[in-house]
Amino acid sequence: MSKKKILVVDDEKIVLRASVKELEKAGYIVFTAINEDEALNIVRAEKPDLVFADLVMQGTNGVEVCKKVKKILPATIVMLISGYPGEIVKYLDEFIAAGGVETWLRKPLEADELTRAAGVLLGKKTISSDI
């Protein structure tokens, strides 16, 4: 089975570094983007299976990233991450309407939280032997 590709979009470099370390350890191919333009270029070139998008970023937000990702790759799964639960409440309905998943992850993320979410979203109950 081919390795699944994951894109993490966040304007905090520390979050990106931690995400890469965690997800690569679990066997995923991981790409990162610090803004919307980088994210969309990666989506076009690499066709990720899953995108984790931060809700609050400079110049954009995770909802807008989701809308644009879904126009390029409708089958790609998009999930929000955020340290601002109040903002999630304001945007969650719009995010779901854009094709994003109904649940979200709250920062700071716990150890292995991205890996567990990726396993569920990509149809793996646990980290399997093919990873």
Buried (B, 14 or more C-beta within 10 A) or exposed (E): EEEBBBBBBBBBEEBBEBBBEBBBEBBBBBBBBBBBEBBBEBBEEEEBBBBBBBBBBEEBBBBBBBBBBBEEBEEBBBBBBBBBEEBBEEBBEBBBEBBBBEEBBBBEBEEBBBBBBBBBBBEBEEBEEEB
